[in-house]
Amino acid sequence: MNTETVRLNITIPKDLAQALNRFAGPRKRSLFIVEAVKQQIEQKEKEELKKKLEEGYQAAAKESLVITKEFEVADLEGWDEY
């Protein structure tokens, strides 16, 4: 883990702050928030990667169809013999 830190001043709803204190304790709030933010970022990165992969697969599928169409005549050569 990177040891360089930055101090942030954030504003959150009072009930969320109370829940944070209840689950993390007043001395471990920063660590709890760091872990929560990491999880959220990882999830967003996975979603972004999934979207890019889907777009790539769709583009590859379209390209494959174009290539298949172009070589359709060559693929069918000689099949009338069977």
Backbone torsions as a table, in degrees:
resi	resn	phi	psi	omega
1	MET	NA	140.1	178.9
2	ASN	-65.8	130.4	-177.8
3	THR	-89.9	-10.7	176.9
4	GLU	-75.7	128.9	-177.2
5	THR	-123.3	161.8	177.6
6	VAL	-130.5	134.6	177.8
7	ARG	-86.5	130.0	178.8
8	LEU	-119.3	147.8	173.6
9	ASN	-112.6	110.3	-178.2
10	ILE	-117.8	159.3	177.8
11	THR	-121.3	126.7	178.5
12	ILE	-131.8	157.9	177.9
13	PRO	-59.7	148.1	-176.0
14	LYS	-58.6	-41.8	-179.6
15	ASP	-66.1	-32.6	177.2
16	LEU	-69.5	-38.9	177.5
17	ALA	-63.8	-39.4	178.0
18	GLN	-65.7	-41.6	177.7
19	ALA	-64.5	-40.4	177.9
20	LEU	-59.7	-46.7	178.6
21	ASN	-62.7	-38.0	-179.0
22	ARG	-66.2	-42.7	-176.1
23	PHE	-86.5	-34.9	-175.3
24	ALA	-101.3	-25.6	-173.5
25	GLY	84.6	149.5	-174.2
26	PRO	-63.7	-24.9	-178.0
27	ARG	-92.0	-7.3	-176.3
28	LYS	-122.8	20.4	-178.7
29	ARG	-63.1	-43.5	-178.0
30	SER	-59.5	-46.3	179.6
31	LEU	-62.1	-42.7	179.1
32	PHE	-61.1	-45.4	-179.7
33	ILE	-65.5	-42.3	178.1
34	VAL	-57.8	-46.4	-179.7
35	GLU	-64.6	-41.0	179.7
36	ALA	-64.6	-42.4	179.7
37	VAL	-66.7	-41.8	177.3
38	LYS	-57.8	-46.7	-179.7
39	GLN	-61.3	-42.8	-179.4
40	GLN	-64.5	-43.2	179.4
41	ILE	-64.9	-44.2	178.2
42	GLU	-59.7	-41.9	179.1
43	GLN	-63.4	-44.8	179.3
44	LYS	-63.4	-40.3	178.5
45	GLU	-64.7	-39.8	177.3
46	LYS	-64.4	-42.0	178.5
47	GLU	-62.9	-41.8	179.4
48	GLU	-64.4	-43.8	178.4
49	LEU	-63.7	-43.4	178.9
50	LYS	-59.4	-43.1	179.4
51	LYS	-63.0	-44.2	179.4
52	LYS	-64.3	-40.9	178.3
53	LEU	-63.9	-43.5	178.2
54	GLU	-59.9	-44.4	178.8
55	GLU	-63.2	-40.3	178.6
56	GLY	-65.3	-43.3	178.7
57	TYR	-64.4	-39.4	178.7
58	GLN	-65.7	-41.2	178.0
59	ALA	-65.2	-41.0	179.3
60	ALA	-65.4	-38.4	179.3
61	ALA	-64.8	-42.3	178.0
62	LYS	-63.4	-42.9	178.9
63	GLU	-63.1	-40.6	178.3
64	SER	-62.7	-40.1	177.9
65	LEU	-63.8	-40.1	178.3
66	VAL	-63.1	-46.1	179.7
67	ILE	-63.8	-42.5	178.5
68	THR	-60.2	-43.0	178.5
69	LYS	-61.4	-43.8	-177.9
70	GLU	-62.6	-36.0	-176.4
71	PHE	-100.5	9.3	-178.3
72	GLU	-57.5	-43.4	-179.7
73	VAL	-62.0	-45.7	-179.5
74	ALA	-66.3	-37.2	179.7
75	ASP	-64.5	-33.0	-176.1
76	LEU	-88.8	-7.1	179.2
77	GLU	-58.9	132.6	176.0
78	GLY	82.8	-4.7	-177.7
79	TRP	-75.5	-22.6	-179.7
80	ASP	-68.7	-14.3	178.9
81	GLU	-74.1	-21.5	-175.0
82	TYR	-97.2	NA	NA
